[in-house]
Amino acid sequence: MAEFIGMTSLGADYKVLVLGASGGIGSAFAEVLRADPRCGGVIGLSRSVDGFDVTDEDSIAAAAERLEGSGSRFDLILCATGALTIDDIGPEKAIKAIRPDVMAAQFAVNAIGPALVLKHVSPLLASDRRSLFAALSARVGSTGDNRLGGWISYRAAKAALNQIVRTSAIEIARTRPKAVVVSLHPGSVETRLSSAYAKGHDRLPPTNSAMMMLSVLDRLEPAQSGGFYAYDGQPIDW
Ligand SMILES: NC(=O)c1ccc[n+]([C@@H]2O[C@H](COP(=O)([O-])OP(=O)(O)OC[C@H]3O[C@@H](n4cnc5c(N)ncnc54)[C@H](OP(=O)(O)O)[C@@H]3O)[C@@H](O)[C@H]2O)c1
């Protein structure tokens, strides 16, 4: 089990928002953080439970408005939404399998969705103290690390997500100089997203992945904001 001693870099009573809290990794984030005695509360939102759909801007804006109305400010926001298979269509294996509608759906969920989360939800990051925002990306979104090919739409959408996070981090630093805004690769994790592709691969239990990513976030400095990091803290090539 990965060692996680709590979010030591955040103030006592820190507040957390987990988006995609119904997912394998999102639910692990919520569970681990709720068990941290210094955590002052975790709000979890998801599509299946709360109608929080990242492909529906109105649902994101409405959620942000509700949170804003309740005066909530968050020390830590985790965007754990994402999909590899959408409407029963998995990632393409070859160029000839590219379908514009499938590629557009990948971009809607994995790139534009988190961009809209940044648009509506990042203003809820605390501005007077250290705050953390992480979006779950994937190592396969790295252009420099791409040796196997395949999965063009998912890879491209995650690469776009990384650029969206980096660009947003630069802007957010102007009003929140203590903020850290990053993309994280969770490892290969035992969730339904990866189950069809697990054969021959070791996968991390979601709790271990969540604990390791939280430990990484806890150590990152504002100078590292905008980066792309793996669950073990290693920076990943763009
Ligand atoms: N598992 C891995 O090995 C692995 C590896 C690399 C990267 N990742 C990334 O890690 C993230 C989390 O994946 P996971 O493994 O935890 O998968 P998961 O168990 O399938 O969870 C996916 C989560 O995303 C939510 N979601 C999907 N489409 C959505 C939409 N349109 N609007 C709002 N929420 C949506 C799901 O919500 P509902 O269930 O409520 O619909 C669920 O909460 C993803 O971004 C994935 O790309 C995972």
PDBQT file of the ligand as one rigid body, heavy atoms in Angstrom, charges set to zero:
ROOT
HETATM    1  N1  LIG A 301      -7.821   3.396 -15.227  1.00  0.00    +0.000 N 
HETATM    2  C1  LIG A 301      -6.679   3.631 -15.843  1.00  0.00    +0.000 C 
HETATM    3  O1  LIG A 301      -5.867   2.699 -16.020  1.00  0.00    +0.000 OA
HETATM    4  C2  LIG A 301      -6.342   4.999 -16.369  1.00  0.00    +0.000 A 
HETATM    5  C3  LIG A 301      -5.100   5.183 -17.004  1.00  0.00    +0.000 A 
HETATM    6  C4  LIG A 301      -4.781   6.450 -17.488  1.00  0.00    +0.000 A 
HETATM    7  C5  LIG A 301      -5.654   7.498 -17.320  1.00  0.00    +0.000 A 
HETATM    8  N2  LIG A 301      -6.864   7.288 -16.706  1.00  0.00    +0.000 N 
HETATM    9  C6  LIG A 301      -7.770   8.437 -16.591  1.00  0.00    +0.000 C 
HETATM   10  O2  LIG A 301      -8.273   8.533 -15.281  1.00  0.00    +0.000 OA
HETATM   11  C7  LIG A 301      -9.574   9.146 -15.307  1.00  0.00    +0.000 C 
HETATM   12  C8  LIG A 301     -10.536   8.353 -14.431  1.00  0.00    +0.000 C 
HETATM   13  O3  LIG A 301     -10.703   7.068 -14.990  1.00  0.00    +0.000 OA
HETATM   14  P1  LIG A 301     -11.140   5.775 -14.147  1.00  0.00    +0.000 P 
HETATM   15  O4  LIG A 301     -10.108   4.768 -14.423  1.00  0.00    +0.000 OA
HETATM   16  O5  LIG A 301     -11.482   6.137 -12.758  1.00  0.00    +0.000 OA
HETATM   17  O6  LIG A 301     -12.438   5.359 -14.964  1.00  0.00    +0.000 OA
HETATM   18  P2  LIG A 301     -13.921   5.032 -14.519  1.00  0.00    +0.000 P 
HETATM   19  O7  LIG A 301     -13.949   4.184 -13.305  1.00  0.00    +0.000 OA
HETATM   20  O8  LIG A 301     -14.593   4.546 -15.754  1.00  0.00    +0.000 OA
HETATM   21  O9  LIG A 301     -14.500   6.482 -14.123  1.00  0.00    +0.000 OA
HETATM   22  C9  LIG A 301     -14.737   7.455 -15.096  1.00  0.00    +0.000 C 
HETATM   23  C10 LIG A 301     -15.424   8.633 -14.449  1.00  0.00    +0.000 C 
HETATM   24  O10 LIG A 301     -15.628   9.622 -15.463  1.00  0.00    +0.000 OA
HETATM   25  C11 LIG A 301     -16.989  10.000 -15.438  1.00  0.00    +0.000 C 
HETATM   26  N3  LIG A 301     -17.448  10.434 -16.750  1.00  0.00    +0.000 N 
HETATM   27  C12 LIG A 301     -17.368   9.816 -17.941  1.00  0.00    +0.000 A 
HETATM   28  N4  LIG A 301     -17.936  10.557 -18.889  1.00  0.00    +0.000 NA
HETATM   29  C13 LIG A 301     -18.390  11.679 -18.277  1.00  0.00    +0.000 A 
HETATM   30  C14 LIG A 301     -19.085  12.837 -18.692  1.00  0.00    +0.000 A 
HETATM   31  N5  LIG A 301     -19.465  13.002 -19.967  1.00  0.00    +0.000 N 
HETATM   32  N6  LIG A 301     -19.382  13.779 -17.794  1.00  0.00    +0.000 NA
HETATM   33  C15 LIG A 301     -19.039  13.631 -16.478  1.00  0.00    +0.000 A 
HETATM   34  N7  LIG A 301     -18.411  12.559 -16.014  1.00  0.00    +0.000 NA
HETATM   35  C16 LIG A 301     -18.080  11.604 -16.918  1.00  0.00    +0.000 A 
HETATM   36  C17 LIG A 301     -17.751   8.769 -14.955  1.00  0.00    +0.000 C 
HETATM   37  O11 LIG A 301     -19.022   9.194 -14.486  1.00  0.00    +0.000 OA
HETATM   38  P3  LIG A 301     -20.331   8.250 -14.387  1.00  0.00    +0.000 P 
HETATM   39  O12 LIG A 301     -19.837   6.861 -14.136  1.00  0.00    +0.000 OA
HETATM   40  O13 LIG A 301     -21.057   8.837 -13.206  1.00  0.00    +0.000 OA
HETATM   41  O14 LIG A 301     -21.072   8.379 -15.641  1.00  0.00    +0.000 OA
HETATM   42  C18 LIG A 301     -16.814   8.296 -13.856  1.00  0.00    +0.000 C 
HETATM   43  O15 LIG A 301     -17.009   9.059 -12.695  1.00  0.00    +0.000 OA
HETATM   44  C19 LIG A 301      -9.949   9.267 -16.783  1.00  0.00    +0.000 C 
HETATM   45  O16 LIG A 301      -9.711  10.574 -17.222  1.00  0.00    +0.000 OA
HETATM   46  C20 LIG A 301      -8.992   8.314 -17.474  1.00  0.00    +0.000 C 
HETATM   47  O17 LIG A 301      -8.736   8.703 -18.811  1.00  0.00    +0.000 OA
HETATM   48  C21 LIG A 301      -7.223   6.074 -16.223  1.00  0.00    +0.000 A 
ENDROOT
TORSDOF 0
